[in-house]
C-alpha cells in the first residue's frame, strides 16, 4: 500500500502515559471483557489545539486532487480512485484544524461532506458502523486482504472526526455516529474485529492486552504506529463526551504500549514497523522513537 505520511503526536501520547488528573465522566456505553491488563490511567483534558493532527498553521489540503464530483478527496491505488477511509479522515481532521484556526465555514463543510461520503458507504452491523476498504491489498504477497476489509486505524480516525464534528456543531447525528463507531472498538468477537485481546500466542510480554488493529487478519502483525493513531479516536471521544468506556479503552491501549513498546526496539538501528515482519521502516521511526524505542 502506498505509504502516507502520518503525523503522529507521540509526545502528547507519552504525556498521557506519564501524567494524569481526575475528570468527570459519562457512564460507559460499551461492554468490555474482564481481565484485560489496565493501569487505569487518568487522562488530562487538553485544549483543542493540542489534539492529534492539530497544528498552529493551516493545512489547506481540502482541494488536494483527485476529488469526486462533490469535492471529496480520493486516493489512487492500483490505478483506480477510491474512498480510502484513513486518507479521507486525514483530510477531514485537517479541515477541522483549519476551521478552528480560521472560523471559515468552508473548512467545516468540507469535513462534513468527506465524513458523510464515508458514512454513505459504510457497513452497518447491529448498532455498529464500519468503514470498508474497497480494494484488495496484499503485504509482500504473503498476507492478503480482500475487499471489503476493515481497519482499527480507520475506525479510530473516523471516531476522532465524528467526535470533533459534534464538538463544533452539536449535531445529534454526529454524536450517534461516534457512539456507533465506539461500539466497534470493543467488538472482540464480531465478523470484522478491528480490535483484539492478545493471548498466550502473541509476542507481547504477558497478560491479556487490548490492541487497536490496523490490519486485522489471522496473521497478526501488531503495527505500532497504526494502533496508536487508531487509539487516539478513543481519547477524542472521551475529550468530547466524557464517556467512561472510551476512557477505559484508551487506558488499556496505553497499558499495552507502556508494557510492550520496547519490543519494537532495534538497537543501533531503525525501529520495527511491526512485530511480524520486523521491518525497520524509516518513514515511521522518527515518530515511534519518541515513545522510547531507540
NORZI-V501792 format. One record per residue. RES is the residue in one small letter. SS is DSSP state (hx for helix, st for strand, lp for the rest). PHI is phi in radians with two decimals (none if undefined). Layout:
BEGIN
((RES/SS/PHI) (RES/SS/PHI))
END
This chain:
BEGIN
((x/lp/none) (x/lp/-1.02) (x/lp/-1.32) (x/lp/-1.82) (x/lp/-1.27) (x/lp/-1.54) (x/lp/-1.54) (x/lp/-1.88) (x/lp/-1.53) (x/hx/-1.23) (x/hx/-1.03) (x/hx/-1.09) (x/hx/-1.03) (x/hx/-1.11) (x/hx/-1.03) (x/hx/-1.09) (x/hx/-1.16) (x/hx/-1.50) (x/lp/-2.32) (x/lp/-2.91) (x/lp/-2.68) (x/lp/-1.33) (x/lp/-2.67) (x/lp/-1.14) (x/lp/-2.52) (x/st/-1.38) (x/lp/-1.06) (x/lp/-1.02) (x/lp/-1.99) (x/lp/-2.24) (x/lp/-1.72) (x/lp/-2.27) (x/lp/-1.15) (x/lp/-1.44) (x/lp/1.26) (x/lp/-1.37) (x/lp/-1.14) (x/lp/-2.71) (x/lp/-1.49) (x/lp/0.94) (x/lp/-1.15) (x/lp/-1.51) (x/lp/-2.04) (x/lp/-1.67) (x/lp/-1.49) (x/lp/-1.26) (x/lp/-1.26) (x/hx/-1.00) (x/hx/-1.13) (x/hx/-1.70) (x/lp/-1.25) (x/lp/-0.90) (x/lp/1.45) (x/lp/-1.41) (x/lp/-2.64) (x/lp/-1.58) (x/lp/-2.20) (x/lp/-1.26) (x/lp/-1.45) (x/lp/0.90) (x/lp/-1.70) (x/lp/-1.12) (x/lp/-1.74) (x/lp/-1.12) (x/lp/-1.32) (x/lp/-1.37) (x/st/-2.18) (x/lp/-1.45) (x/lp/-1.14) (x/lp/-1.77) (x/lp/1.51) (x/lp/-1.42) (x/st/-1.21) (x/lp/-1.99) (x/st/-2.18) (x/st/-1.58) (x/st/-2.38) (x/lp/0.96) (x/lp/1.44) (x/st/-2.23) (x/st/-1.55) (x/st/-2.39) (x/lp/-1.49) (x/lp/-1.44) (x/hx/-1.00) (x/hx/-1.18) (x/hx/-1.07) (x/hx/-1.18) (x/hx/-1.11) (x/hx/-1.01) (x/hx/-1.11) (x/hx/-1.19) (x/hx/-1.13) (x/hx/-1.13) (x/hx/-1.11) (x/hx/-1.22) (x/hx/-1.04) (x/hx/-1.18) (x/hx/-1.14) (x/hx/-1.03) (x/hx/-1.34) (x/hx/-1.92) (x/lp/0.97) (x/lp/-1.58) (x/hx/-1.12) (x/hx/-1.10) (x/hx/-1.20) (x/hx/-1.06) (x/hx/-1.12) (x/hx/-1.15) (x/hx/-1.05) (x/hx/-1.10) (x/hx/-1.20) (x/hx/-1.16) (x/hx/-1.22) (x/hx/-1.24) (x/hx/-1.13) (x/hx/-1.15) (x/hx/-1.09) (x/hx/-1.19) (x/lp/-1.88) (x/lp/-1.34) (x/st/-1.86) (x/st/-1.75) (x/st/-2.47) (x/lp/0.95) (x/lp/-1.81) (x/st/-2.11) (x/st/-2.33) (x/st/-2.14) (x/lp/-1.92) (x/lp/-1.46) (x/st/-1.53) (x/lp/-1.71) (x/lp/-2.33) (x/lp/-1.32) (x/st/-2.57) (x/st/-2.30) (x/st/-1.83) (x/lp/1.01) (x/lp/0.97) (x/lp/-2.08) (x/st/-1.95) (x/st/-2.02) (x/st/-2.00) (x/lp/-1.86) (x/lp/-1.12) (x/lp/-1.41) (x/st/-2.16) (x/lp/-2.31) (x/lp/-2.44) (x/hx/-1.14) (x/hx/-1.13) (x/hx/-1.11) (x/hx/-1.07) (x/hx/-1.17) (x/hx/-1.19) (x/hx/-1.13) (x/hx/-1.09) (x/hx/-1.04) (x/hx/-1.12) (x/hx/-1.25) (x/hx/-1.12) (x/hx/-1.24) (x/hx/-1.05) (x/hx/-1.13) (x/hx/-0.97) (x/hx/-1.52) (x/hx/-2.04) (x/lp/1.03) (x/lp/-1.39) (x/hx/-1.02) (x/hx/-1.00) (x/hx/-1.21) (x/hx/-1.14) (x/hx/-1.14) (x/hx/-1.12) (x/hx/-1.02) (x/hx/-1.14) (x/hx/-1.16) (x/hx/-1.17) (x/hx/-0.97) (x/hx/-1.11) (x/hx/-1.21) (x/lp/-1.39) (x/lp/-2.33) (x/lp/-1.61) (x/lp/-1.50) (x/lp/-2.14) (x/lp/-1.44) (x/lp/-1.20) (x/lp/-1.83) (x/lp/0.81) (x/lp/-1.55) (x/st/-2.31) (x/st/-2.63) (x/st/-2.02) (x/lp/-1.22) (x/lp/-2.21) (x/lp/-1.18) (x/lp/-1.51) (x/lp/-1.35) (x/lp/-1.39) (x/lp/-1.21) (x/lp/-1.17) (x/lp/-3.00) (x/lp/1.28) (x/lp/-1.76) (x/lp/-1.97) (x/st/-1.51) (x/st/-2.52) (x/st/-1.43) (x/lp/-1.80) (x/lp/-1.13) (x/lp/-2.20) (x/lp/-1.08) (x/lp/-3.00) (x/lp/-1.20) (x/lp/-1.57) (x/lp/-1.52) (x/lp/-1.81) (x/lp/0.96) (x/lp/-1.34) (x/hx/-1.21) (x/hx/-1.01) (x/hx/-1.16) (x/hx/-1.17) (x/hx/-1.13) (x/hx/-1.12) (x/hx/-1.05) (x/hx/-1.16) (x/hx/-1.04) (x/hx/-1.08) (x/hx/-1.12) (x/hx/-1.09) (x/hx/-1.08) (x/hx/-1.10) (x/hx/-1.11) (x/hx/-1.04) (x/hx/-1.46) (x/hx/-1.84) (x/lp/1.13) (x/st/-1.48) (x/hx/-1.05) (x/hx/-1.22) (x/hx/-1.18) (x/hx/-1.07) (x/hx/-1.12) (x/hx/-1.15) (x/hx/-1.13) (x/hx/-1.05) (x/hx/-1.16) (x/hx/-1.12) (x/hx/-1.01) (x/hx/-1.06) (x/hx/-1.04) (x/hx/-1.13) (x/hx/-1.02) (x/hx/-1.40) (x/hx/-2.15) (x/hx/-1.07) (x/hx/-1.25) (x/hx/-1.14) (x/hx/-1.57) (x/lp/-1.32) (x/lp/-2.17) (x/lp/-0.88) (x/lp/1.42) (x/lp/-2.42) (x/lp/-1.33) (x/lp/-1.11) (x/st/-1.33) (x/lp/-1.24) (x/lp/-2.59) (x/lp/-1.76) (x/lp/-1.63) (x/lp/-1.42) (x/lp/0.90) (x/lp/-1.48) (x/st/-1.38) (x/lp/-1.62) (x/hx/-1.16) (x/hx/-1.15) (x/hx/-1.99) (x/hx/-1.08) (x/hx/-1.06) (x/hx/-1.46) (x/hx/-1.28) (x/hx/-1.12) (x/hx/-1.26) (x/hx/-1.47) (x/lp/2.04) (x/lp/-1.96) (x/lp/-1.28))
END
